[in-house]
Amino acid sequence: MKRLWLIGAIGIGAGIAWALTSGLWAERQPEWPSRKKLRREARRAEAARRAQEQAPVRPPEVHVEKEAETGLKVPLGDLTR
């Protein structure tokens, strides 16, 4: 009977030791990046490349006339307010 207890205790101890050393309960990252992460990185790299290749945006030209009608209620030259 003592041998049976000894064999059982050794078996349980070996099982616990294996589980702890194998990382069964450890939270590990996969050793390769996931497909989702690879797609995200590729999409960001492509967007950055397109942003560098794109010509800088120029502001639109503004047409200005002297003494033009603006539709303002207070003339621009008045400083009454």
C-alpha positions as CSV (number, residue, x, y, z in Angstrom):
1,M,0.0,0.0,0.0
2,K,2.9,2.4,0.7
3,R,4.3,1.8,-2.8
4,L,1.0,2.7,-4.3
5,W,0.9,6.0,-2.4
6,L,4.5,6.7,-3.3
7,I,3.9,6.0,-7.0
8,G,0.7,8.2,-7.0
9,A,2.6,11.1,-5.2
10,I,5.5,10.8,-7.7
11,G,3.0,10.8,-10.6
12,I,1.1,13.8,-9.3
13,G,4.3,15.7,-8.6
14,A,5.7,14.9,-12.1
15,G,2.4,16.1,-13.6
16,I,2.4,19.4,-11.7
17,A,6.1,19.9,-12.6
18,W,5.4,19.3,-16.3
19,A,2.4,21.6,-16.3
20,L,4.4,24.5,-14.7
21,T,7.5,24.1,-16.9
22,S,5.6,23.6,-20.2
23,G,3.9,26.9,-19.8
24,L,0.4,25.4,-19.6
25,W,-0.9,28.1,-17.4
26,A,1.5,30.9,-18.4
27,E,0.1,33.6,-20.7
28,R,2.4,33.6,-23.6
29,Q,2.4,35.5,-26.9
30,P,2.5,33.5,-30.0
31,E,6.0,33.4,-31.5
32,W,4.8,34.6,-34.8
33,P,2.7,37.8,-35.4
34,S,-1.0,37.2,-36.1
35,R,-2.4,37.7,-39.6
36,K,-4.5,40.6,-38.3
37,K,-1.4,42.4,-36.9
38,L,0.4,41.8,-40.2
39,R,-2.5,43.3,-42.2
40,R,-2.7,46.3,-39.9
41,E,1.0,47.0,-40.2
42,A,0.9,46.6,-44.0
43,R,-2.1,49.0,-44.2
44,R,-0.4,51.6,-42.1
45,A,2.8,51.4,-44.2
46,E,0.8,51.8,-47.4
47,A,-1.0,54.8,-46.0
48,A,2.3,56.4,-44.9
49,R,3.8,55.7,-48.4
50,R,0.8,57.3,-50.2
51,A,0.9,60.3,-47.9
52,Q,4.5,60.9,-48.8
53,E,3.9,60.5,-52.5
54,Q,0.9,62.8,-52.5
55,A,1.5,66.4,-53.7
56,P,1.1,69.1,-51.1
57,V,-2.3,70.6,-51.1
58,R,-2.3,74.3,-52.1
59,P,-5.0,76.6,-50.8
60,P,-7.5,77.8,-53.4
61,E,-6.9,81.2,-55.0
62,V,-9.0,84.0,-53.5
63,H,-10.4,86.7,-55.8
64,V,-10.2,90.1,-54.0
65,E,-11.7,93.3,-55.4
66,K,-11.2,96.8,-53.9
67,E,-14.4,98.4,-52.8
68,A,-16.4,95.2,-53.4
69,E,-19.9,94.7,-51.9
70,T,-19.7,92.4,-48.9
71,G,-23.2,92.5,-47.6
72,L,-22.0,93.4,-44.1
73,K,-24.3,95.6,-42.0
74,V,-21.4,97.6,-40.5
75,P,-18.9,99.1,-43.0
76,L,-15.4,97.9,-42.5
77,G,-14.0,101.4,-41.9
78,D,-16.4,102.1,-39.0
79,L,-14.9,101.7,-35.5
80,T,-18.1,102.5,-33.6
81,R,-18.2,99.1,-31.9
